């Protein structure tokens, strides 16, 4: 895969029988180092000046997400393991718990796709069951469908 990539991040939160879909499409940088896939991209937050630098480290067993800037967090998704983290936003700080049920990684020459099913706790209360999918393609090979 090339360094310049197109990243599609889609998420689904299920709470009380209802679901909320979110999707972000952005450009970023891709690296392969010591068998781990790395993605780096910037994210703008509505109503706030500044951005968030996201660094994702992807392996078959784990998705490691680091956010820095106006939001600060280090989230780790590991199958059958609950990880806790401090999530700092411009509106305040919270404790986030992530219990990963499933993580799947598909690797191809010009693309990468990781899908994670997890439950989300905020300040020690279960909030929802979620899915996040990160779909990455080399920019010159990407076929974008909206």
BABA-238657 format. One record per atom (N, C-alpha, C, O): residue number from 1; atom name; x, y, z. Coordinates in steps of 0.001 Angstrom, whole numbers, plus 524288, in hexadecimal, padded with zeros to 5 digits. Example, Ala and Ser with C-alpha at 12.3 -4.5 7.8 and 13.67 -1.06 7.14 Angstrom:
seq:atom:c1:c2:c3
1:N:83386:7E9C6:81E78
1:CA:8300C:7EE6C:81E78
1:C:83390:7F31C:81E78
1:O:8379C:7F309:82111
2:N:83232:7F736:81BA8
2:CA:83566:7FBDC:81BE4
2:C:83264:8001E:81EBE
2:O:83461:80472:81F67
END
This chain:
seq:atom:c1:c2:c3
1:N:80351:7FB6B:80000
1:CA:80000:80000:80000
1:C:8037E:804D3:80000
1:O:807C5:804C3:80232
2:N:801A9:808F0:7FD8F
2:CA:804A2:80DC8:7FD50
2:C:8042F:810CE:80270
2:O:800EC:80F94:805C0
3:N:80776:814B7:80306
3:CA:80749:817F3:807BF
3:C:80254:81B3F:807EB
3:O:7FFE2:81BB3:80C09
4:N:800CE:81D92:80376
4:CA:7FC1E:820D4:80336
4:C:7F74F:81D5A:802C2
4:O:7F6BF:81A6C:7FEFC
5:N:7F3DC:81DB1:8069D
5:CA:7EF4B:81A46:806B7
5:C:7EA4C:81D60:80797
5:O:7EA5A:821CE:80977
6:N:7E60A:81AE9:8062D
6:CA:7E0CF:81CD3:80746
6:C:7DE94:81954:80B8B
6:O:7DEA6:8148B:80B14
7:N:7DC9D:81BB8:80FAE
7:CA:7DACB:818D5:81444
7:C:7D4F8:819C8:814FF
7:O:7D334:81E40:8152A
8:N:7D203:8158C:8156E
8:CA:7CC70:815EA:816A0
8:C:7CB9C:81357:81BEF
8:O:7CCC0:80EB9:81CA6
9:N:7C9A2:8165D:81F9B
9:CA:7C88B:81461:824D7
9:C:7C2AF:8148C:8259E
9:O:7C04A:818B5:82568
10:N:7C068:81009:82682
10:CA:7BAC5:80FE0:8276F
10:C:7B9C8:80D48:82CB0
10:O:7BC62:80986:82E2E
11:N:7B601:80F61:82F64
11:CA:7B4C7:80D61:83491
11:C:7AEF2:80CBF:83544
11:O:7ABCF:80F6D:832CE
12:N:7AD93:80921:838AF
12:CA:7A824:80814:839F5
12:C:7A7BE:80772:83FD6
12:O:7AA89:8044B:8422A
13:N:7A43F:80A75:8423E
13:CA:7A32A:809E8:847D0
13:C:79D90:80806:8486E
13:O:799F2:80A52:8463E
14:N:79CDB:803CE:84B72
14:CA:797AB:801AD:84C6C
14:C:7965B:80266:8522D
14:O:7992E:8009C:855A3
15:N:791F2:8051A:8531E
15:CA:79079:80653:8586E
15:C:78A88:80626:858CB
15:O:787D3:808CF:855D7
16:N:78880:80301:85C6D
16:CA:782D7:8029F:85D48
16:C:77FD1:8016F:8584B
16:O:77BAC:803AF:8575C
17:N:781E8:7FDDD:8550F
17:CA:77F33:7FC43:85054
17:C:77FBF:8000D:84BD0
17:O:77DE1:7FEEC:84787
18:N:78233:8046E:84C9B
18:CA:7830B:8083F:84871
18:C:788CB:80865:84701
18:O:78C26:806F9:84A25
19:N:789EF:80A22:84234
19:CA:78F69:80A6E:840A5
19:C:79092:80FB6:83E27
19:O:78D2B:8123B:83BDF
20:N:7957B:81148:83EAB
20:CA:79761:8163B:83CA0
20:C:79C20:8151D:8393C
20:O:7A000:812F8:83B1C
21:N:79BD9:81690:83439
21:CA:7A023:815B1:8308F
21:C:7A358:81AAD:82FF0
21:O:7A134:81EFA:82FAE
22:N:7A87C:81A0B:82FB5
22:CA:7AC0B:81E6A:82EDB
22:C:7B004:81CB9:82AC9
22:O:7B1D6:81846:82ADA
23:N:7B15F:82050:82735
23:CA:7B560:81F04:82356
23:C:7B8BC:823C9:82240
23:O:7B6C3:82823:821BB
24:N:7BDD9:822EA:821EB
24:CA:7C1A5:82702:820C1
24:C:7C525:824FB:81C64
24:O:7C6E0:8207F:81C83
25:N:7C62D:8284F:81888
25:CA:7C9D1:826F9:8145A
25:C:7CDFA:82B35:81449
25:O:7CCC1:82FDB:81431
26:N:7D2EC:82993:81456
26:CA:7D73B:82D48:81495
26:C:7DBFE:82B02:811E1
26:O:7DC20:82666:81085
27:N:7DFDA:82E49:81123
27:CA:7E4DC:82C7C:80F15
27:C:7E89B:82BC2:813A5
27:O:7E7DB:82E06:817D2
28:N:7EC99:8289F:812D5
28:CA:7F066:827BF:816F9
28:C:7F553:82543:814DC
28:O:7F5FF:82492:81026
29:N:7F8BF:823F0:8187E
29:CA:7FDAF:82163:81732
29:C:7FDA8:81BD4:81957
29:O:7FBAC:81AD6:81D9B
30:N:7FFDF:8183E:81657
30:CA:80024:812B5:817C7
30:C:805DC:81109:81817
30:O:80912:8128F:814D9
31:N:80714:80DD9:81C17
31:CA:80C50:80B9D:81CB8
31:C:80BC3:805F3:81E81
31:O:8080C:8049F:82140
32:N:80F5F:802AC:81CFC
32:CA:80FBE:7FD4F:81EEE
32:C:81503:7FCEA:821A8
32:O:8191A:7FDC3:81F45
33:N:814DE:7FB9A:826BF
33:CA:819B2:7FB48:829C2
33:C:8195A:7F6B9:82D8B
33:O:815A2:7F65A:83091
34:N:81D2C:7F348:82D68
34:CA:81D6E:7EEB2:830DB
34:C:81862:7EB83:830C9
34:O:816AC:7E995:834D8
35:N:81600:7EAF6:82C2E
35:CA:81144:7E7D8:82BA3
35:C:80C48:7EA8E:82D5D
35:O:80816:7E837:82D1D
36:N:80CA0:7EF6F:82F1D
36:CA:8080D:7F273:830B2
36:C:806D8:7F695:82C9B
36:O:80A5F:7F8E2:82A49
37:N:801CD:7F77B:82BC1
37:CA:80000:7FB80:82828
37:C:7FF14:8007E:82B4B
37:O:7FCCF:8004F:82F87
38:N:800D1:804EB:8293F
38:CA:8000D:809F4:82BD8
38:C:7FD2B:80DAC:82837
38:O:7FE57:80DFD:82390
39:N:7F96A:81074:82A5E
39:CA:7F69E:81491:82796
39:C:7F706:8198A:82AC5
39:O:7F67D:81972:82F8C
40:N:7F7F9:81DE2:82820
40:CA:7F82B:822F1:82ABC
40:C:7F4C2:826AB:82791
40:O:7F56E:82735:822D6
41:N:7F119:8293B:82A39
41:CA:7EDBC:82D05:8279B
41:C:7EBE3:83113:82B91
41:O:7EBD0:8301F:83047
42:N:7EA65:8359E:82983
42:CA:7E85F:839D6:82CC6
42:C:7E27A:83A25:82C46
42:O:7E038:838FC:82830
43:N:7E010:83BBD:8308E
43:CA:7DA5B:83C09:830DA
43:C:7D8E2:84166:8330A
43:O:7DB15:84329:836EF
44:N:7D532:843EA:83086
44:CA:7D33A:848ED:8326C
44:C:7CE6E:847DD:835D8
44:O:7CB60:84451:834BE
45:N:7CDCD:84AF3:839F8
45:CA:7C93A:84A6C:83D5B
45:C:7C5B6:84F29:83C8D
45:O:7C77D:8539F:83CBB
46:N:7C0C0:84E20:83BAC
46:CA:7BCF5:8524E:83AF5
46:C:7BCDC:855E3:83FB1
46:O:7BD31:85412:84422
47:N:7BC69:85AF3:83EC4
47:CA:7BBE1:85EEF:842D5
47:C:7C0C0:85FC6:84622
47:O:7C078:8627F:84A16
48:N:7C53C:85D88:844A6
48:CA:7CA08:85E4A:847A9
48:C:7CE89:85F97:843FB
48:O:7CF06:85D5A:83FC1
49:N:7D1CD:8633F:845AD
49:CA:7D67D:86488:842AE
49:C:7DA9D:8605F:843DC
49:O:7DB31:85EAC:84851
50:N:7DD64:85ECF:83FEA
50:CA:7E164:85AD6:840AD
50:C:7DFB8:855A4:83E67
50:O:7DB58:8550B:83C80
51:N:7E340:851EA:83EA2
51:CA:7E220:84CC8:83C68
51:C:7E3FB:84881:8401D
51:O:7E66E:84987:8441F
52:N:7E2BE:843BB:83EA3
52:CA:7E458:83F24:84196
52:C:7E7BE:83BD7:83DF8
52:O:7E620:83A8B:839A2
53:N:7EC71:83A7A:83FBB
53:CA:7EFE2:836FC:83CD0
53:C:7EEA4:83174:83E9A
53:O:7EEFD:83042:8433F
54:N:7ED32:82E17:83AEF
54:CA:7EBF0:828A5:83C15
54:C:7F040:82525:839F9
54:O:7F1D8:825A5:83577
55:N:7F21B:8219E:83D41
55:CA:7F5EE:81DB4:83BA8
55:C:7F3B2:81861:83D04
55:O:7F2AD:8173D:84193
56:N:7F2EE:8151C:83907
56:CA:7F0DC:80FDE:839CD
56:C:7F52D:80BEF:838C7
56:O:7F7E5:80C37:834D2
57:N:7F5C7:80842:83C62
57:CA:7F969:803E5:83BC4
57:C:7F601:7FF08:83B70
57:O:7F30E:7FDD7:83F0A
58:N:7F672:7FC3A:83713
58:CA:7F2EE:7F7DE:835FA
58:C:7F607:7F2D4:83566
58:O:7F9E0:7F295:83286
59:N:7F442:7EECD:83833
59:CA:7F65E:7E984:8379B
59:C:7F1B3:7E5CB:837BF
59:O:7ED5E:7E77D:838FA
60:N:7F273:7E0C6:83685
60:CA:7EE01:7DD27:836AB
60:C:7EB7E:7DCAC:83C0F
60:O:7E6E6:7DB50:83C72
61:N:7EE6D:7DDC2:84037
61:CA:7EC6B:7DD19:84589
61:C:7EAA5:7E21E:8481D
61:O:7E7F8:7E1F5:84C1B
62:N:7EC1A:7E6A3:845E3
62:CA:7EB42:7EB7C:848CD
62:C:7EABE:7F034:84534
62:O:7ED44:7F089:84120
63:N:7E761:7F3DE:846D9
63:CA:7E705:7F90F:8447C
63:C:7E83E:7FCED:848CF
63:O:7E588:7FD2A:84CC6
64:N:7EC5B:7FFF2:847FE
64:CA:7EE35:803B8:84BCE
64:C:7ED49:80929:84979
64:O:7EF6A:80A68:84558
65:N:7EA20:80C68:84C18
65:CA:7E8BF:81197:84A17
65:C:7EABB:815B8:84DE5
65:O:7E964:815B0:85283
66:N:7EDF0:81942:84BE0
66:CA:7EFDA:81DAB:84F05
66:C:7EDD7:822B3:84C98
66:O:7EE67:823A1:847E9
67:N:7EB7C:825E7:84FE7
67:CA:7E98F:82B07:84E47
67:C:7EC9A:82F26:85146
67:O:7ED55:82EAF:85600
68:N:7EE62:83335:84E85
68:CA:7F11D:83771:85128
68:C:7EF9A:83C99:84E96
68:O:7EE68:83CD0:849EF
69:N:7EFAF:840AB:851AD
69:CA:7EE0F:845CE:84FD1
69:C:7E9D2:847D6:8536D
69:O:7EA63:847A6:85832
70:N:7E58D:849CA:8512B
70:CA:7E15C:84BD3:8547E
70:C:7DE5D:8476A:85737
70:O:7DB5E:84861:85AD9
71:N:7DF2F:842A5:85575
71:CA:7DD42:83DF4:85820
71:C:7E1F9:83A7B:8592F
71:O:7E57C:83A15:855EC
72:N:7E20F:837FC:85DB3
72:CA:7E67F:834AF:85F1C
72:C:7E47C:82F7C:86141
72:O:7E177:82F62:864FF
73:N:7E62D:82B2E:85EDC
73:CA:7E48D:825FD:860A7
73:C:7E831:821E0:85E61
73:O:7EAB1:822B5:85A5B
74:N:7E870:81D6F:86107
74:CA:7EB38:818D5:85F1E
74:C:7E792:81434:85FED
74:O:7E71C:8122B:86442
75:N:7E4F9:8128E:85BB9
75:CA:7E126:80E56:85BFE
75:C:7E378:80964:859AD
75:O:7E5C1:8097C:85573
76:N:7E2DC:8050A:85C7E
76:CA:7E4F6:8000B:85AC0
76:C:7E07B:7FC28:85A5D
76:O:7DDA0:7FB3F:85E20
77:N:7DFEE:7F9E1:855B3
77:CA:7DBFB:7F5E5:854B7
77:C:7DEC3:7F0AE:8541B
77:O:7E185:7EFD0:85043
78:N:7DE06:7ED2A:857F1
78:CA:7E051:7E7EB:857D1
78:C:7DBFF:7E3FE:858DF
78:O:7D8F4:7E4A7:85C8A
79:N:7DBB5:7DFEE:855B2
79:CA:7D790:7DC02:85635
79:C:7D755:7D9BD:85BB4
79:O:7DB52:7D85E:85E04
80:N:7D283:7D960:85DC1
80:CA:7D15B:7D712:862E3
80:C:7D44E:7D9AD:8675B
80:O:7D5B9:7D720:86B2D
81:N:7D538:7DEC1:866DC
81:CA:7D7E8:7E1A5:86AF2
81:C:7D568:7E701:86B91
81:O:7D40C:7E987:867B4
82:N:7D4CD:7E8BB:8705F
82:CA:7D2B1:7EDEA:87163
82:C:7D731:7F1A3:87297
82:O:7DA69:7F098:87602
83:N:7D761:7F5F0:86FC7
83:CA:7DB5F:7F9E6:87092
83:C:7D8C7:7FF08:87212
83:O:7D4C5:80086:86FE0
84:N:7DB1D:801AD:875D1
84:CA:7D91C:806AE:877BC
84:C:7DCDE:80AFC:87614
84:O:7E196:80A24:875B4
85:N:7DAB2:80FA4:87515
85:CA:7DDF4:81411:873AF
85:C:7DB68:8192D:87559
85:O:7D6A9:8197D:87608
86:N:7DEA0:81D21:875FA
86:CA:7DCCD:82274:876D9
86:C:7DBE3:824E1:87187
86:O:7DF58:824B4:86E30
87:N:7D758:8271F:870A9
87:CA:7D60B:829A5:86BB0
87:C:7D516:82F61:86CE4
87:O:7D139:830C0:86F67
88:N:7D899:832B2:86B1A
88:CA:7D85E:8384C:86C4E
88:C:7D670:83B36:8677D
88:O:7D8A2:83AA8:8633F
89:N:7D24F:83E56:8682B
89:CA:7D019:84178:863F0
89:C:7CFD0:84723:865B3
89:O:7D08B:8483F:86A53
90:N:7CEC3:84AC3:86219
90:CA:7CE19:85038:863B1
90:C:7C983:850FA:86779
90:O:7C955:854E5:86A42
91:N:7C5D8:84D50:8679A
91:CA:7C151:84DBA:86B14
91:C:7C22F:84B23:87056
91:O:7BEE4:84B98:873CF
92:N:7C688:8486F:870FD
92:CA:7C7A4:845CF:875EB
92:C:7CA25:84080:87525
92:O:7CB58:83EE4:870C7
93:N:7CAE6:83DD8:8797F
93:CA:7CD9C:838D2:8798D
93:C:7C9E7:83481:87B44
93:O:7C668:8355B:87E76
94:N:7CABB:82FD3:87913
94:CA:7C7A3:82B4D:87AAB
94:C:7CB13:82671:87AA3
94:O:7CF33:82653:8782A
95:N:7C94D:82276:87D69
95:CA:7CBE5:81D60:87D6B
95:C:7C8E2:819EA:87998
95:O:7C425:81943:87A12
96:N:7CBAA:817BD:875D7
96:CA:7C940:81486:871CE
96:C:7CB27:80EF1:87268
96:O:7CFD7:80DF9:872DC
97:N:7C77C:80B42:8726A
97:CA:7C8B1:805B3:87287
97:C:7C748:8033E:86D54
97:O:7C30C:80430:86B42
98:N:7CACB:8001B:86B36
98:CA:7CA08:7FD84:8662D
98:C:7CACA:7F7AF:866E3
98:O:7CF0F:7F5E8:86837
99:N:7C6A9:7F4B7:86601
99:CA:7C6F5:7EF06:86661
99:C:7C61F:7ECD1:860E6
99:O:7C1C1:7ECD3:85EE4
100:N:7CA4E:7EAF2:85E86
100:CA:7CA2E:7E938:85919
100:C:7C85D:7E391:858BC
100:O:7CA80:7E016:85B47
101:N:7C461:7E2BC:85587
101:CA:7C244:7DD83:854AF
101:C:7C496:7DAE9:84FD9
101:O:7C578:7D62F:84FC1
102:N:7C590:7DE1E:84BCA
102:CA:7C775:7DBED:846DA
102:C:7CAE4:7DFF2:84424
102:O:7C9B8:7E49C:84420
103:N:7CF21:7DE11:841DD
103:CA:7D26E:7E15A:83E93
103:C:7D3F9:7DE22:839D3
103:O:7D5E8:7D9C2:83A58
104:N:7D31C:7E053:8352F
104:CA:7D460:7DD9E:8304D
104:C:7D7B0:7E132:82CEB
104:O:7D69C:7E5DC:82C79
105:N:7DBB6:7DEFE:82A8C
105:CA:7DF34:7E1FC:8272F
105:C:7DF84:7DF5E:821E1
105:O:7E095:7DAB1:8217F
106:N:7DE92:7E270:81DBF
106:CA:7DF21:7E09A:8185E
106:C:7E374:7E3CE:815CF
106:O:7E321:7E899:81598
107:N:7E777:7E131:813E4
107:CA:7EBE3:7E3D4:81172
107:C:7EC33:7E24F:80BB7
107:O:7EBED:7DDB1:80A66
108:N:7ECC7:7E635:8084A
108:CA:7EDB9:7E54E:802C0
108:C:7F204:7E8FD:800FA
108:O:7F3C2:7EC51:803FA
109:N:7F3B7:7E86C:7FC2E
109:CA:7F82B:7EB75:7FA4D
109:C:7F74D:7F15A:7FAB8
109:O:7FACB:7F42F:7FC6C
110:N:7F2B5:7F336:7F932
110:CA:7F1A9:7F8D5:7F937
110:C:7ED43:7FA69:7FCE9
110:O:7EB10:7FEA8:7FC69
111:N:7EBF8:7F6FC:800A3
111:CA:7E7D0:7F859:80454
111:C:7E873:7F56A:80979
111:O:7EB40:7F187:809E1
112:N:7E5BF:7F772:80D4D
112:CA:7E5E1:7F54E:81296
112:C:7E09D:7F67B:81509
112:O:7DE8A:7FAC7:8146E
113:N:7DE76:7F2AF:817CA
113:CA:7D96E:7F38D:81A5D
113:C:7D980:7F0E8:81FAB
113:O:7DAAF:7EC43:82014
114:N:7D839:7F3DF:823BE
114:CA:7D7D3:7F1B8:828FA
114:C:7D265:7F302:82B05
114:O:7D07A:7F761:82A6C
115:N:7CFF7:7EF1F:82D6F
115:CA:7CAC2:7EFC2:82F9F
115:C:7CAD7:7EDE1:83545
115:O:7CCDE:7E9AE:83673
116:N:7C89A:7F110:838C3
116:CA:7C8B6:7EFEA:83E58
116:C:7C332:7F05D:84090
116:O:7C091:7F452:83FCE
117:N:7C173:7EC4B:8434F
117:CA:7BC98:7EC70:84655
117:C:7BE1D:7ECFD:84C0B
117:O:7C16C:7EA15:84DF9
118:N:7BBB1:7F0BC:84ECA
118:CA:7BD22:7F1A9:85444
118:C:7B897:7F408:85742
118:O:7B4F0:7F629:854F8
119:N:7B8E4:7F39F:85C65
119:CA:7B51F:7F656:85FB4
119:C:7B7E1:7FB14:86209
119:O:7BC8D:7FAF2:86327
120:N:7B4E6:7FF3D:862BC
120:CA:7B6FE:8043B:86477
120:C:7B4BB:805B2:869C1
120:O:7AFFA:805DB:86A75
121:N:7B838:806C6:86D7D
121:CA:7B6BB:808CF:8729C
121:C:7B8CD:80E5F:87300
121:O:7BD22:80F7D:8713C
122:N:7B5BE:811D6:8754C
122:CA:7B790:8171F:8766E
122:C:7B6B1:81817:87C31
122:O:7B25B:8178B:87E32
123:N:7BAF1:8198C:87ED9
123:CA:7BADB:81A5B:88481
123:C:7B870:815AE:88753
123:O:7B533:81646:88AD4
124:N:7BA1B:81100:885B0
124:CA:7B8C2:80BF8:8881A
124:C:7B320:80A35:8872B
124:O:7B164:80672:8899D
125:N:7B03C:80CD0:883B6
125:CA:7AAF2:80B2B:8824F
125:C:7AAE5:8096E:87C9F
125:O:7AD07:80C11:87937
126:N:7A864:804DE:87B9E
126:CA:7A7E3:802F5:87641
126:C:7A476:806BD:87331
126:O:7A027:8080F:874DC
127:N:7A66D:8087A:86EAC
127:CA:7A39B:80C3E:86B79
127:C:7A159:809AB:86699
127:O:79CCB:80A80:8654F
128:N:7A48B:80681:863DB
128:CA:7A299:8041C:85F0D
128:C:7A633:7FFBF:85D30
128:O:7AA9E:7FF2A:85EFF
129:N:7A425:7FCB9:85985
129:CA:7A73D:7F8E8:856AA
129:C:7A87F:7FB68:8516E
129:O:7A517:7FDC7:84F02
130:N:7AD4F:7FAE9:84FAB
130:CA:7AF22:7FDEF:84B2F
130:C:7B22C:7FA99:8474E
130:O:7B400:7F652:84887
131:N:7B2A3:7FCB5:8429B
131:CA:7B609:7FA8B:83E97
131:C:7B8D9:7FF13:83C05
131:O:7B67F:8031D:83AE6
132:N:7BDD9:7FE65:83B19
132:CA:7C0D8:80232:8380D
132:C:7C3B2:7FF39:833C5
132:O:7C5FC:7FB19:834B3
133:N:7C384:8016A:82F0C
133:CA:7C63F:7FF1E:82AA0
133:C:7C9C1:80346:82847
133:O:7C808:8079D:8271F
134:N:7CEB1:801E7:82796
134:CA:7D27B:8055F:8251C
134:C:7D3FD:802CA:81FF1
134:O:7D64D:7FE93:81FD7
135:N:7D2A0:8056A:81BAD
135:CA:7D37E:8035E:8166A
135:C:7D762:806FF:813AF
135:O:7D645:80B9E:812F6
136:N:7DBF4:804F0:81228
136:CA:7E037:8081E:8101E
136:C:7E19F:8063F:80AA1
136:O:7E1FB:8018F:8099D
137:N:7E268:80A09:80718
137:CA:7E3E9:808C6:801BC
137:C:7E82A:80C87:7FFF3
137:O:7E81F:81121:80157
138:N:7EBD1:80A8B:7FCE1
138:CA:7EF9A:80E02:7FA59
138:C:7EC8A:8120E:7F744
138:O:7E8B0:810C4:7F4B2
139:N:7EE39:816E3:7F785
139:CA:7EB30:81B1A:7F51E
139:C:7EA58:81A58:7EF4B
139:O:7E614:81B5E:7ED54
140:N:7EE57:81892:7EC7F
140:CA:7EDB9:81809:7E6D5
140:C:7EA2F:81375:7E554
140:O:7E845:81348:7E0EC
141:N:7E949:80FCA:7E8DD
141:CA:7E602:80B3B:7E7BE
141:C:7E0A0:80B9D:7EA3D
141:O:7DD51:8083D:7E959
142:N:7DFB5:80F9A:7ED4C
142:CA:7DADC:80FF0:7F053
142:C:7D627:810CD:7ECD2
142:O:7D642:813EC:7E92A
143:N:7D20D:80DF5:7EE0C
143:CA:7CD00:80E9E:7EB7E
143:C:7C943:81080:7EFB9
143:O:7C7A4:80D76:7F315
144:N:7C7EB:8156C:7EF8F
144:CA:7C4C4:817C4:7F3A5
144:C:7BF10:817C5:7F204
144:O:7BDA5:819DC:7EDED
145:N:7BBD1:81564:7F54B
145:CA:7B632:81551:7F46C
145:C:7B38D:817C1:7F90A
145:O:7B449:81604:7FD76
146:N:7B07A:81BC1:7F81B
146:CA:7ADA4:81E66:7FC4E
146:C:7A811:81C7B:7FC92
146:O:7A50F:81E43:7FFDF
END
